């Protein structure tokens, strides 16, 4: 497994353990090892996406400050991207209760996370990293 910026518990803290466990389950099984492995994969994907965006900027990947700590912003962004990845992997089956139209209830999380990463990439947001 690649090094990542956050822990599985960070994903749970943002989206709730019940939600994340549901999204991480495959074929409705409750195997804890499979669920943990899915969370790990989601973090790996998010880690790579963050590094792909940041690579080539003034920052060095993997991102860390002079003390070797991951910037809190990056930890949070990875956890958010990982949660969205898990949600999308289960298939977005949410529906607007008023219209019945399908919708992606985490689209705003994905959009906001990408916006922040873009701000970092172009230098409009500075993070505590070298």
Backbone atoms as SQL, in Angstrom:
CREATE TABLE atoms (id INTEGER PRIMARY KEY, chain TEXT, resi INTEGER, resn TEXT, atom TEXT, x REAL, y REAL, z REAL);
INSERT INTO atoms VALUES
  (1, 'A', 1, 'UNK', 'N', 0.841, -1.185, 0.000),
  (2, 'A', 1, 'UNK', 'CA', 0.000, 0.000, 0.000),
  (3, 'A', 1, 'UNK', 'C', 0.884, 1.245, 0.000),
  (4, 'A', 2, 'UNK', 'N', 0.515, 2.200, -0.789),
  (5, 'A', 2, 'UNK', 'CA', 1.241, 3.473, -0.843),
  (6, 'A', 2, 'UNK', 'C', 0.991, 4.261, 0.436),
  (7, 'A', 3, 'UNK', 'N', 1.900, 5.137, 0.732),
  (8, 'A', 3, 'UNK', 'CA', 1.701, 6.060, 1.843),
  (9, 'A', 3, 'UNK', 'C', 0.537, 6.974, 1.482),
  (10, 'A', 4, 'UNK', 'N', -0.258, 7.315, 2.462),
  (11, 'A', 4, 'UNK', 'CA', -1.368, 8.235, 2.220),
  (12, 'A', 4, 'UNK', 'C', -1.325, 9.358, 3.246),
  (13, 'A', 5, 'UNK', 'N', -2.131, 10.366, 3.025),
  (14, 'A', 5, 'UNK', 'CA', -2.129, 11.538, 3.882),
  (15, 'A', 5, 'UNK', 'C', -3.089, 11.430, 5.070),
  (16, 'A', 6, 'UNK', 'N', -4.090, 10.588, 4.966),
  (17, 'A', 6, 'UNK', 'CA', -5.066, 10.472, 6.047),
  (18, 'A', 6, 'UNK', 'C', -5.222, 9.008, 6.455),
  (19, 'A', 7, 'UNK', 'N', -5.997, 8.799, 7.492),
  (20, 'A', 7, 'UNK', 'CA', -6.309, 7.453, 7.973),
  (21, 'A', 7, 'UNK', 'C', -7.764, 7.138, 7.628),
  (22, 'A', 8, 'UNK', 'N', -8.102, 5.862, 7.701),
  (23, 'A', 8, 'UNK', 'CA', -9.490, 5.469, 7.437),
  (24, 'A', 8, 'UNK', 'C', -10.449, 6.170, 8.394),
  (25, 'A', 9, 'UNK', 'N', -10.019, 6.391, 9.629),
  (26, 'A', 9, 'UNK', 'CA', -10.886, 7.051, 10.601),
  (27, 'A', 9, 'UNK', 'C', -11.176, 8.506, 10.219),
  (28, 'A', 10, 'UNK', 'N', -10.285, 9.123, 9.450),
  (29, 'A', 10, 'UNK', 'CA', -10.531, 10.500, 8.991),
  (30, 'A', 10, 'UNK', 'C', -11.709, 10.544, 8.019),
  (31, 'A', 11, 'UNK', 'N', -11.824, 9.531, 7.183),
  (32, 'A', 11, 'UNK', 'CA', -12.970, 9.448, 6.264),
  (33, 'A', 11, 'UNK', 'C', -14.253, 9.307, 7.077),
  (34, 'A', 12, 'UNK', 'N', -14.214, 8.420, 8.089),
  (35, 'A', 12, 'UNK', 'CA', -15.376, 8.203, 8.955),
  (36, 'A', 12, 'UNK', 'C', -15.798, 9.478, 9.664),
  (37, 'A', 13, 'UNK', 'N', -14.831, 10.275, 10.117),
  (38, 'A', 13, 'UNK', 'CA', -15.156, 11.493, 10.846),
  (39, 'A', 13, 'UNK', 'C', -15.878, 12.514, 9.976),
  (40, 'A', 14, 'UNK', 'N', -15.599, 12.512, 8.703),
  (41, 'A', 14, 'UNK', 'CA', -16.242, 13.470, 7.796),
  (42, 'A', 14, 'UNK', 'C', -17.631, 12.997, 7.370),
  (43, 'A', 15, 'UNK', 'N', -17.720, 11.737, 6.963),
  (44, 'A', 15, 'UNK', 'CA', -18.961, 11.246, 6.369),
  (45, 'A', 15, 'UNK', 'C', -19.798, 10.369, 7.303),
  (46, 'A', 16, 'UNK', 'N', -19.231, 9.979, 8.433),
  (47, 'A', 16, 'UNK', 'CA', -19.928, 9.098, 9.371),
  (48, 'A', 16, 'UNK', 'C', -19.572, 7.644, 9.109),
  (49, 'A', 17, 'UNK', 'N', -19.302, 6.920, 10.172),
  (50, 'A', 17, 'UNK', 'CA', -18.885, 5.523, 10.060),
  (51, 'A', 17, 'UNK', 'C', -19.930, 4.681, 9.342),
  (52, 'A', 18, 'UNK', 'N', -21.197, 4.896, 9.637),
  (53, 'A', 18, 'UNK', 'CA', -22.255, 4.103, 9.002),
  (54, 'A', 18, 'UNK', 'C', -22.265, 4.308, 7.497),
  (55, 'A', 19, 'UNK', 'N', -22.186, 5.556, 7.054),
  (56, 'A', 19, 'UNK', 'CA', -22.175, 5.838, 5.620),
  (57, 'A', 19, 'UNK', 'C', -20.960, 5.218, 4.945),
  (58, 'A', 20, 'UNK', 'N', -19.786, 5.465, 5.516),
  (59, 'A', 20, 'UNK', 'CA', -18.552, 4.986, 4.892),
  (60, 'A', 20, 'UNK', 'C', -18.536, 3.464, 4.834),
  (61, 'A', 21, 'UNK', 'N', -18.981, 2.817, 5.891),
  (62, 'A', 21, 'UNK', 'CA', -19.032, 1.344, 5.891),
  (63, 'A', 21, 'UNK', 'C', -19.977, 0.842, 4.810),
  (64, 'A', 22, 'UNK', 'N', -21.120, 1.474, 4.675),
  (65, 'A', 22, 'UNK', 'CA', -22.073, 1.086, 3.624),
  (66, 'A', 22, 'UNK', 'C', -21.450, 1.259, 2.242),
  (67, 'A', 23, 'UNK', 'N', -20.790, 2.387, 2.011),
  (68, 'A', 23, 'UNK', 'CA', -20.183, 2.654, 0.710),
  (69, 'A', 23, 'UNK', 'C', -19.020, 1.714, 0.425),
  (70, 'A', 24, 'UNK', 'N', -18.317, 1.269, 1.468),
  (71, 'A', 24, 'UNK', 'CA', -17.140, 0.414, 1.290),
  (72, 'A', 24, 'UNK', 'C', -17.494, -1.059, 1.130),
  (73, 'A', 25, 'UNK', 'N', -18.709, -1.417, 1.447),
  (74, 'A', 25, 'UNK', 'CA', -19.123, -2.820, 1.353),
  (75, 'A', 25, 'UNK', 'C', -19.283, -3.225, -0.108),
  (76, 'A', 26, 'UNK', 'N', -18.851, -4.428, -0.413),
  (77, 'A', 26, 'UNK', 'CA', -19.053, -5.005, -1.739),
  (78, 'A', 26, 'UNK', 'C', -20.078, -6.118, -1.610),
  (79, 'A', 27, 'UNK', 'N', -21.037, -6.129, -2.479),
  (80, 'A', 27, 'UNK', 'CA', -22.056, -7.189, -2.504),
  (81, 'A', 27, 'UNK', 'C', -22.715, -7.368, -1.142),
  (82, 'A', 28, 'UNK', 'N', -22.877, -6.276, -0.421),
  (83, 'A', 28, 'UNK', 'CA', -23.570, -6.259, 0.866),
  (84, 'A', 28, 'UNK', 'C', -22.980, -7.190, 1.914),
  (85, 'A', 29, 'UNK', 'N', -21.681, -7.457, 1.834),
  (86, 'A', 29, 'UNK', 'CA', -21.050, -8.274, 2.864),
  (87, 'A', 29, 'UNK', 'C', -20.571, -7.376, 4.003),
  (88, 'A', 30, 'UNK', 'N', -20.369, -7.974, 5.150),
  (89, 'A', 30, 'UNK', 'CA', -19.927, -7.213, 6.309),
  (90, 'A', 30, 'UNK', 'C', -18.524, -7.602, 6.739),
  (91, 'A', 31, 'UNK', 'N', -17.739, -8.124, 5.836),
  (92, 'A', 31, 'UNK', 'CA', -16.380, -8.544, 6.143),
  (93, 'A', 31, 'UNK', 'C', -15.523, -7.316, 6.447),
  (94, 'A', 32, 'UNK', 'N', -15.059, -7.212, 7.694),
  (95, 'A', 32, 'UNK', 'CA', -14.293, -6.042, 8.127),
  (96, 'A', 32, 'UNK', 'C', -13.012, -5.867, 7.321),
  (97, 'A', 33, 'UNK', 'N', -12.358, -6.953, 6.961),
  (98, 'A', 33, 'UNK', 'CA', -11.109, -6.863, 6.193),
  (99, 'A', 33, 'UNK', 'C', -11.367, -6.287, 4.803),
  (100, 'A', 34, 'UNK', 'N', -12.447, -6.689, 4.170),
  (101, 'A', 34, 'UNK', 'CA', -12.792, -6.175, 2.844),
  (102, 'A', 34, 'UNK', 'C', -13.136, -4.698, 2.920),
  (103, 'A', 35, 'UNK', 'N', -13.883, -4.322, 3.931),
  (104, 'A', 35, 'UNK', 'CA', -14.260, -2.920, 4.104),
  (105, 'A', 35, 'UNK', 'C', -13.015, -2.070, 4.333),
  (106, 'A', 36, 'UNK', 'N', -12.104, -2.530, 5.186),
  (107, 'A', 36, 'UNK', 'CA', -10.860, -1.789, 5.443),
  (108, 'A', 36, 'UNK', 'C', -10.022, -1.688, 4.173),
  (109, 'A', 37, 'UNK', 'N', -9.981, -2.766, 3.391),
  (110, 'A', 37, 'UNK', 'CA', -9.206, -2.751, 2.143),
  (111, 'A', 37, 'UNK', 'C', -9.796, -1.765, 1.140),
  (112, 'A', 38, 'UNK', 'N', -11.115, -1.655, 1.087),
  (113, 'A', 38, 'UNK', 'CA', -11.765, -0.699, 0.190),
  (114, 'A', 38, 'UNK', 'C', -11.458, 0.734, 0.620),
  (115, 'A', 39, 'UNK', 'N', -11.466, 0.984, 1.925),
  (116, 'A', 39, 'UNK', 'CA', -11.113, 2.311, 2.425),
  (117, 'A', 39, 'UNK', 'C', -9.661, 2.629, 2.084),
  (118, 'A', 40, 'UNK', 'N', -8.792, 1.646, 2.249),
  (119, 'A', 40, 'UNK', 'CA', -7.379, 1.836, 1.897),
  (120, 'A', 40, 'UNK', 'C', -7.236, 2.179, 0.421),
  (121, 'A', 41, 'UNK', 'N', -7.965, 1.464, -0.433),
  (122, 'A', 41, 'UNK', 'CA', -7.895, 1.737, -1.873),
  (123, 'A', 41, 'UNK', 'C', -8.410, 3.137, -2.190),
  (124, 'A', 42, 'UNK', 'N', -9.474, 3.547, -1.517),
  (125, 'A', 42, 'UNK', 'CA', -10.012, 4.895, -1.728),
  (126, 'A', 42, 'UNK', 'C', -8.979, 5.949, -1.340),
  (127, 'A', 43, 'UNK', 'N', -8.274, 5.732, -0.233),
  (128, 'A', 43, 'UNK', 'CA', -7.235, 6.671, 0.181),
  (129, 'A', 43, 'UNK', 'C', -6.082, 6.679, -0.813),
  (130, 'A', 44, 'UNK', 'N', -5.715, 5.507, -1.336),
  (131, 'A', 44, 'UNK', 'CA', -4.638, 5.439, -2.335),
  (132, 'A', 44, 'UNK', 'C', -4.998, 6.227, -3.592),
  (133, 'A', 45, 'UNK', 'N', -6.229, 6.075, -4.048),
  (134, 'A', 45, 'UNK', 'CA', -6.689, 6.797, -5.233),
  (135, 'A', 45, 'UNK', 'C', -6.664, 8.303, -4.963),
  (136, 'A', 46, 'UNK', 'N', -7.171, 8.716, -3.821),
  (137, 'A', 46, 'UNK', 'CA', -7.190, 10.141, -3.470),
  (138, 'A', 46, 'UNK', 'C', -5.771, 10.691, -3.340),
  (139, 'A', 47, 'UNK', 'N', -4.887, 9.928, -2.734),
  (140, 'A', 47, 'UNK', 'CA', -3.482, 10.319, -2.581),
  (141, 'A', 47, 'UNK', 'C', -2.850, 10.571, -3.953),
  (142, 'A', 48, 'UNK', 'N', -3.067, 9.644, -4.871),
  (143, 'A', 48, 'UNK', 'CA', -2.512, 9.803, -6.220),
  (144, 'A', 48, 'UNK', 'C', -3.107, 11.011, -6.938),
  (145, 'A', 49, 'UNK', 'N', -4.394, 11.227, -6.786),
  (146, 'A', 49, 'UNK', 'CA', -5.031, 12.371, -7.448),
  (147, 'A', 49, 'UNK', 'C', -4.492, 13.689, -6.915),
  (148, 'A', 50, 'UNK', 'N', -4.318, 13.768, -5.605),
  (149, 'A', 50, 'UNK', 'CA', -3.754, 14.991, -5.016),
  (150, 'A', 50, 'UNK', 'C', -2.346, 15.211, -5.539),
  (151, 'A', 51, 'UNK', 'N', -1.514, 14.174, -5.498),
  (152, 'A', 51, 'UNK', 'CA', -0.133, 14.302, -5.953),
  (153, 'A', 51, 'UNK', 'C', -0.056, 14.650, -7.434),
  (154, 'A', 52, 'UNK', 'N', -0.948, 14.093, -8.240),
  (155, 'A', 52, 'UNK', 'CA', -0.964, 14.411, -9.672),
  (156, 'A', 52, 'UNK', 'C', -1.249, 15.886, -9.915),
  (157, 'A', 53, 'UNK', 'N', -2.108, 16.462, -9.100),
  (158, 'A', 53, 'UNK', 'CA', -2.453, 17.874, -9.249),
  (159, 'A', 53, 'UNK', 'C', -1.328, 18.767, -8.731),
  (160, 'A', 54, 'UNK', 'N', -0.719, 18.394, -7.630),
  (161, 'A', 54, 'UNK', 'CA', 0.296, 19.229, -6.982),
  (162, 'A', 54, 'UNK', 'C', 1.674, 19.092, -7.636),
  (163, 'A', 55, 'UNK', 'N', 1.944, 17.936, -8.198),
  (164, 'A', 55, 'UNK', 'CA', 3.245, 17.699, -8.834),
  (165, 'A', 55, 'UNK', 'C', 3.496, 18.772, -9.886),
  (166, 'A', 56, 'UNK', 'N', 4.691, 19.302, -9.921),
  (167, 'A', 56, 'UNK', 'CA', 5.024, 20.342, -10.888),
  (168, 'A', 56, 'UNK', 'C', 4.810, 21.748, -10.357),
  (169, 'A', 57, 'UNK', 'N', 4.346, 21.859, -9.115),
  (170, 'A', 57, 'UNK', 'CA', 4.209, 23.175, -8.496),
  (171, 'A', 57, 'UNK', 'C', 5.449, 23.435, -7.651),
  (172, 'A', 58, 'UNK', 'N', 5.389, 24.432, -6.811),
  (173, 'A', 58, 'UNK', 'CA', 6.519, 24.730, -5.929),
  (174, 'A', 58, 'UNK', 'C', 6.628, 23.733, -4.778),
  (175, 'A', 59, 'UNK', 'N', 5.623, 22.894, -4.602),
  (176, 'A', 59, 'UNK', 'CA', 5.628, 21.903, -3.524),
  (177, 'A', 59, 'UNK', 'C', 6.243, 20.589, -4.010),
  (178, 'A', 60, 'UNK', 'N', 6.817, 19.856, -3.061),
  (179, 'A', 60, 'UNK', 'CA', 7.374, 18.533, -3.334),
  (180, 'A', 60, 'UNK', 'C', 6.394, 17.484, -2.830),
  (181, 'A', 61, 'UNK', 'N', 6.128, 16.483, -3.647),
  (182, 'A', 61, 'UNK', 'CA', 5.274, 15.385, -3.210),
  (183, 'A', 61, 'UNK', 'C', 6.154, 14.207, -2.815),
  (184, 'A', 62, 'UNK', 'N', 5.788, 13.465, -1.799),
  (185, 'A', 62, 'UNK', 'CA', 4.592, 13.645, -0.983),
  (186, 'A', 62, 'UNK', 'C', 4.672, 14.913, -0.131),
  (187, 'A', 63, 'UNK', 'N', 3.521, 15.493, 0.114),
  (188, 'A', 63, 'UNK', 'CA', 3.432, 16.767, 0.813),
  (189, 'A', 63, 'UNK', 'C', 3.666, 16.608, 2.312),
  (190, 'A', 64, 'UNK', 'N', 4.549, 17.436, 2.830),
  (191, 'A', 64, 'UNK', 'CA', 4.822, 17.476, 4.265),
  (192, 'A', 64, 'UNK', 'C', 5.464, 18.809, 4.588),
  (193, 'A', 65, 'UNK', 'N', 5.357, 19.222, 5.852),
  (194, 'A', 65, 'UNK', 'CA', 6.016, 20.455, 6.258),
  (195, 'A', 65, 'UNK', 'C', 7.428, 20.134, 6.742),
  (196, 'A', 66, 'UNK', 'N', 8.135, 21.132, 7.211),
  (197, 'A', 66, 'UNK', 'CA', 9.527, 20.932, 7.626),
  (198, 'A', 66, 'UNK', 'C', 9.663, 19.921, 8.758),
  (199, 'A', 67, 'UNK', 'N', 8.634, 19.787, 9.586),
  (200, 'A', 67, 'UNK', 'CA', 8.657, 18.818, 10.686),
  (201, 'A', 67, 'UNK', 'C', 8.274, 17.411, 10.204),
  (202, 'A', 68, 'UNK', 'N', 7.926, 17.290, 8.919),
  (203, 'A', 68, 'UNK', 'CA', 7.545, 15.991, 8.373),
  (204, 'A', 68, 'UNK', 'C', 6.075, 15.657, 8.525),
  (205, 'A', 69, 'UNK', 'N', 5.275, 16.619, 8.974),
  (206, 'A', 69, 'UNK', 'CA', 3.839, 16.403, 9.162),
  (207, 'A', 69, 'UNK', 'C', 3.054, 16.760, 7.906),
  (208, 'A', 70, 'UNK', 'N', 1.980, 16.030, 7.687),
  (209, 'A', 70, 'UNK', 'CA', 1.086, 16.319, 6.566),
  (210, 'A', 70, 'UNK', 'C', 0.270, 17.561, 6.907),
  (211, 'A', 71, 'UNK', 'N', 0.182, 18.518, 5.978),
  (212, 'A', 71, 'UNK', 'CA', -0.667, 19.691, 6.227),
  (213, 'A', 71, 'UNK', 'C', -2.117, 19.272, 6.473),
  (214, 'A', 72, 'UNK', 'N', -2.754, 19.898, 7.451),
  (215, 'A', 72, 'UNK', 'CA', -4.129, 19.542, 7.804),
  (216, 'A', 72, 'UNK', 'C', -5.072, 19.669, 6.604),
  (217, 'A', 73, 'UNK', 'N', -4.847, 20.663, 5.770),
  (218, 'A', 73, 'UNK', 'CA', -5.690, 20.849, 4.583),
  (219, 'A', 73, 'UNK', 'C', -5.608, 19.638, 3.660),
  (220, 'A', 74, 'UNK', 'N', -4.409, 19.126, 3.458),
  (221, 'A', 74, 'UNK', 'CA', -4.216, 17.981, 2.552),
  (222, 'A', 74, 'UNK', 'C', -4.825, 16.725, 3.157),
  (223, 'A', 75, 'UNK', 'N', -4.658, 16.535, 4.449),
  (224, 'A', 75, 'UNK', 'CA', -5.261, 15.383, 5.135),
  (225, 'A', 75, 'UNK', 'C', -6.777, 15.396, 4.945),
  (226, 'A', 76, 'UNK', 'N', -7.373, 16.566, 5.138),
  (227, 'A', 76, 'UNK', 'CA', -8.817, 16.716, 4.982),
  (228, 'A', 76, 'UNK', 'C', -9.250, 16.471, 3.535),
  (229, 'A', 77, 'UNK', 'N', -8.509, 17.027, 2.583),
  (230, 'A', 77, 'UNK', 'CA', -8.874, 16.859, 1.170),
  (231, 'A', 77, 'UNK', 'C', -8.793, 15.400, 0.749),
  (232, 'A', 78, 'UNK', 'N', -7.769, 14.682, 1.212),
  (233, 'A', 78, 'UNK', 'CA', -7.670, 13.264, 0.861),
  (234, 'A', 78, 'UNK', 'C', -8.844, 12.485, 1.439),
  (235, 'A', 79, 'UNK', 'N', -9.194, 12.749, 2.691),
  (236, 'A', 79, 'UNK', 'CA', -10.318, 12.042, 3.305),
  (237, 'A', 79, 'UNK', 'C', -11.613, 12.317, 2.548),
  (238, 'A', 80, 'UNK', 'N', -11.805, 13.555, 2.113),
  (239, 'A', 80, 'UNK', 'CA', -13.018, 13.909, 1.361),
  (240, 'A', 80, 'UNK', 'C', -13.054, 13.217, -0.011),
  (241, 'A', 81, 'UNK', 'N', -11.925, 13.240, -0.709),
  (242, 'A', 81, 'UNK', 'CA', -11.871, 12.570, -2.015),
  (243, 'A', 81, 'UNK', 'C', -12.076, 11.066, -1.874),
  (244, 'A', 82, 'UNK', 'N', -11.514, 10.487, -0.829),
  (245, 'A', 82, 'UNK', 'CA', -11.672, 9.051, -0.598),
  (246, 'A', 82, 'UNK', 'C', -13.136, 8.712, -0.324),
  (247, 'A', 83, 'UNK', 'N', -13.803, 9.531, 0.480),
  (248, 'A', 83, 'UNK', 'CA', -15.221, 9.296, 0.761),
  (249, 'A', 83, 'UNK', 'C', -16.072, 9.390, -0.486),
  (250, 'A', 84, 'UNK', 'N', -15.800, 10.377, -1.320),
  (251, 'A', 84, 'UNK', 'CA', -16.547, 10.518, -2.573),
  (252, 'A', 84, 'UNK', 'C', -16.286, 9.313, -3.477),
  (253, 'A', 85, 'UNK', 'N', -15.040, 8.855, -3.539),
  (254, 'A', 85, 'UNK', 'CA', -14.707, 7.680, -4.362),
  (255, 'A', 85, 'UNK', 'C', -15.501, 6.469, -3.892),
  (256, 'A', 86, 'UNK', 'N', -15.568, 6.239, -2.583),
  (257, 'A', 86, 'UNK', 'CA', -16.334, 5.107, -2.055),
  (258, 'A', 86, 'UNK', 'C', -17.816, 5.243, -2.393),
  (259, 'A', 87, 'UNK', 'N', -18.350, 6.438, -2.237),
  (260, 'A', 87, 'UNK', 'CA', -19.761, 6.694, -2.533),
  (261, 'A', 87, 'UNK', 'C', -20.060, 6.406, -4.005),
  (262, 'A', 88, 'UNK', 'N', -19.213, 6.932, -4.883),
  (263, 'A', 88, 'UNK', 'CA', -19.436, 6.754, -6.319),
  (264, 'A', 88, 'UNK', 'C', -19.254, 5.299, -6.754),
  (265, 'A', 89, 'UNK', 'N', -18.351, 4.583, -6.093),
  (266, 'A', 89, 'UNK', 'CA', -18.103, 3.188, -6.455),
  (267, 'A', 89, 'UNK', 'C', -19.331, 2.313, -6.199),
  (268, 'A', 90, 'UNK', 'N', -20.182, 2.711, -5.281),
  (269, 'A', 90, 'UNK', 'CA', -21.409, 1.964, -5.005),
  (270, 'A', 90, 'UNK', 'C', -22.528, 2.329, -5.981),
  (271, 'A', 91, 'UNK', 'N', -22.299, 3.347, -6.767),
  (272, 'A', 91, 'UNK', 'CA', -23.339, 3.802, -7.690),
  (273, 'A', 91, 'UNK', 'C', -24.200, 4.832, -6.993),
  (274, 'A', 92, 'UNK', 'N', -24.325, 5.974, -7.585),
  (275, 'A', 92, 'UNK', 'CA', -25.104, 7.057, -6.985),
  (276, 'A', 92, 'UNK', 'C', -26.579, 6.783, -7.213),
  (277, 'A', 93, 'UNK', 'N', -27.251, 6.334, -6.173),
  (278, 'A', 93, 'UNK', 'CA', -28.657, 5.985, -6.300),
  (279, 'A', 93, 'UNK', 'C', -29.532, 6.860, -5.415),
  (280, 'A', 94, 'UNK', 'N', -29.114, 8.090, -5.219),
  (281, 'A', 94, 'UNK', 'CA', -29.921, 9.018, -4.443),
  (282, 'A', 94, 'UNK', 'C', -30.918, 9.709, -5.366),
  (283, 'A', 95, 'UNK', 'N', -32.052, 10.053, -4.808),
  (284, 'A', 95, 'UNK', 'CA', -33.095, 10.709, -5.585),
  (285, 'A', 95, 'UNK', 'C', -33.610, 11.914, -4.832),
  (286, 'A', 96, 'UNK', 'N', -33.897, 12.967, -5.582),
  (287, 'A', 96, 'UNK', 'CA', -34.498, 14.151, -5.010),
  (288, 'A', 96, 'UNK', 'C', -35.893, 13.777, -4.528),
  (289, 'A', 97, 'UNK', 'N', -36.190, 13.974, -3.249),
  (290, 'A', 97, 'UNK', 'CA', -37.496, 13.558, -2.738),
  (291, 'A', 97, 'UNK', 'C', -38.668, 14.335, -3.329),
  (292, 'A', 98, 'UNK', 'N', -38.413, 15.541, -3.839),
  (293, 'A', 98, 'UNK', 'CA', -39.495, 16.344, -4.406),
  (294, 'A', 98, 'UNK', 'C', -39.750, 16.019, -5.873),
  (295, 'A', 99, 'UNK', 'N', -38.672, 15.794, -6.625),
  (296, 'A', 99, 'UNK', 'CA', -38.828, 15.589, -8.067),
  (297, 'A', 99, 'UNK', 'C', -38.656, 14.145, -8.499),
  (298, 'A', 100, 'UNK', 'N', -38.002, 13.342, -7.651),
  (299, 'A', 100, 'UNK', 'CA', -37.729, 11.959, -8.027),
  (300, 'A', 100, 'UNK', 'C', -36.526, 11.807, -8.934),
  (301, 'A', 101, 'UNK', 'N', -35.915, 12.926, -9.301),
  (302, 'A', 101, 'UNK', 'CA', -34.753, 12.887, -10.192),
  (303, 'A', 101, 'UNK', 'C', -33.521, 12.387, -9.432),
  (304, 'A', 102, 'UNK', 'N', -32.692, 11.585, -10.094),
  (305, 'A', 102, 'UNK', 'CA', -31.466, 11.140, -9.433),
  (306, 'A', 102, 'UNK', 'C', -30.515, 12.316, -9.230),
  (307, 'A', 103, 'UNK', 'N', -29.756, 12.243, -8.161),
  (308, 'A', 103, 'UNK', 'CA', -28.749, 13.276, -7.938),
  (309, 'A', 103, 'UNK', 'C', -27.585, 12.692, -7.150),
  (310, 'A', 104, 'UNK', 'N', -26.484, 13.365, -7.208),
  (311, 'A', 104, 'UNK', 'CA', -25.239, 12.959, -6.543),
  (312, 'A', 104, 'UNK', 'C', -25.113, 13.824, -5.300),
  (313, 'A', 105, 'UNK', 'N', -25.401, 13.281, -4.149),
  (314, 'A', 105, 'UNK', 'CA', -25.437, 14.098, -2.943),
  (315, 'A', 105, 'UNK', 'C', -24.062, 14.554, -2.456),
  (316, 'A', 106, 'UNK', 'N', -22.989, 14.007, -3.011),
  (317, 'A', 106, 'UNK', 'CA', -21.649, 14.440, -2.627),
  (318, 'A', 106, 'UNK', 'C', -20.950, 15.239, -3.723),
  (319, 'A', 107, 'UNK', 'N', -21.686, 15.630, -4.748),
  (320, 'A', 107, 'UNK', 'CA', -21.082, 16.402, -5.838),
  (321, 'A', 107, 'UNK', 'C', -20.461, 17.693, -5.325),
  (322, 'A', 108, 'UNK', 'N', -21.099, 18.342, -4.360),
  (323, 'A', 108, 'UNK', 'CA', -20.547, 19.587, -3.823),
  (324, 'A', 108, 'UNK', 'C', -19.226, 19.336, -3.103),
  (325, 'A', 109, 'UNK', 'N', -19.068, 18.186, -2.456),
  (326, 'A', 109, 'UNK', 'CA', -17.813, 17.861, -1.771),
  (327, 'A', 109, 'UNK', 'C', -16.700, 17.693, -2.803),
  (328, 'A', 110, 'UNK', 'N', -16.995, 16.944, -3.871),
  (329, 'A', 110, 'UNK', 'CA', -16.007, 16.730, -4.934),
  (330, 'A', 110, 'UNK', 'C', -15.625, 18.061, -5.580),
  (331, 'A', 111, 'UNK', 'N', -16.608, 18.895, -5.892),
  (332, 'A', 111, 'UNK', 'CA', -16.357, 20.179, -6.549),
  (333, 'A', 111, 'UNK', 'C', -15.531, 21.106, -5.661),
  (334, 'A', 112, 'UNK', 'N', -15.892, 21.197, -4.391),
  (335, 'A', 112, 'UNK', 'CA', -15.162, 22.064, -3.466),
  (336, 'A', 112, 'UNK', 'C', -13.732, 21.568, -3.268),
  (337, 'A', 113, 'UNK', 'N', -13.548, 20.270, -3.156),
  (338, 'A', 113, 'UNK', 'CA', -12.209, 19.698, -2.976),
  (339, 'A', 113, 'UNK', 'C', -11.341, 19.995, -4.187),
  (340, 'A', 114, 'UNK', 'N', -11.868, 19.808, -5.364),
  (341, 'A', 114, 'UNK', 'CA', -11.108, 20.101, -6.580),
  (342, 'A', 114, 'UNK', 'C', -10.789, 21.592, -6.700),
  (343, 'A', 115, 'UNK', 'N', -11.712, 22.439, -6.261),
  (344, 'A', 115, 'UNK', 'CA', -11.478, 23.884, -6.300),
  (345, 'A', 115, 'UNK', 'C', -10.312, 24.262, -5.386),
  (346, 'A', 116, 'UNK', 'N', -10.286, 23.709, -4.193),
  (347, 'A', 116, 'UNK', 'CA', -9.204, 23.996, -3.257),
  (348, 'A', 116, 'UNK', 'C', -7.874, 23.492, -3.805),
  (349, 'A', 117, 'UNK', 'N', -7.855, 22.291, -4.363),
  (350, 'A', 117, 'UNK', 'CA', -6.615, 21.771, -4.953),
  (351, 'A', 117, 'UNK', 'C', -6.138, 22.647, -6.107),
  (352, 'A', 118, 'UNK', 'N', -7.055, 23.149, -6.890),
  (353, 'A', 118, 'UNK', 'CA', -6.679, 24.047, -7.983),
  (354, 'A', 118, 'UNK', 'C', -6.099, 25.351, -7.440),
  (355, 'A', 119, 'UNK', 'N', -6.678, 25.871, -6.365),
  (356, 'A', 119, 'UNK', 'CA', -6.133, 27.077, -5.739),
  (357, 'A', 119, 'UNK', 'C', -4.706, 26.842, -5.258),
  (358, 'A', 120, 'UNK', 'N', -4.447, 25.674, -4.699),
  (359, 'A', 120, 'UNK', 'CA', -3.091, 25.337, -4.257),
  (360, 'A', 120, 'UNK', 'C', -2.175, 25.229, -5.469),
  (361, 'A', 121, 'UNK', 'N', -2.647, 24.562, -6.495),
  (362, 'A', 121, 'UNK', 'CA', -1.839, 24.336, -7.697),
  (363, 'A', 121, 'UNK', 'C', -1.385, 25.641, -8.339),
  (364, 'A', 122, 'UNK', 'N', -2.285, 26.609, -8.429),
  (365, 'A', 122, 'UNK', 'CA', -1.943, 27.865, -9.110),
  (366, 'A', 122, 'UNK', 'C', -1.364, 28.911, -8.161),
  (367, 'A', 123, 'UNK', 'N', -1.249, 28.580, -6.882),
  (368, 'A', 123, 'UNK', 'CA', -0.627, 29.489, -5.934),
  (369, 'A', 123, 'UNK', 'C', -1.555, 30.482, -5.268),
  (370, 'A', 124, 'UNK', 'N', -2.862, 30.336, -5.417),
  (371, 'A', 124, 'UNK', 'CA', -3.791, 31.238, -4.764),
  (372, 'A', 124, 'UNK', 'C', -4.079, 30.837, -3.322),
  (373, 'A', 125, 'UNK', 'N', -3.675, 29.637, -2.962),
  (374, 'A', 125, 'UNK', 'CA', -3.794, 29.152, -1.581),
  (375, 'A', 125, 'UNK', 'C', -2.461, 28.553, -1.220),
  (376, 'A', 126, 'UNK', 'N', -1.933, 28.937, -0.079),
  (377, 'A', 126, 'UNK', 'CA', -0.641, 28.455, 0.380),
  (378, 'A', 126, 'UNK', 'C', -0.862, 27.477, 1.523),
  (379, 'A', 127, 'UNK', 'N', -0.205, 26.324, 1.447),
  (380, 'A', 127, 'UNK', 'CA', -0.314, 25.335, 2.516),
  (381, 'A', 127, 'UNK', 'C', 1.021, 25.212, 3.235),
  (382, 'A', 128, 'UNK', 'N', 0.993, 24.654, 4.418),
  (383, 'A', 128, 'UNK', 'CA', 2.193, 24.468, 5.223),
  (384, 'A', 128, 'UNK', 'C', 2.921, 23.217, 4.754),
  (385, 'A', 129, 'UNK', 'N', 3.602, 23.349, 3.631),
  (386, 'A', 129, 'UNK', 'CA', 4.368, 22.237, 3.065),
  (387, 'A', 129, 'UNK', 'C', 5.569, 22.807, 2.340),
  (388, 'A', 130, 'UNK', 'N', 6.548, 21.938, 2.124),
  (389, 'A', 130, 'UNK', 'CA', 7.760, 22.381, 1.418),
  (390, 'A', 130, 'UNK', 'C', 7.809, 21.750, 0.035);
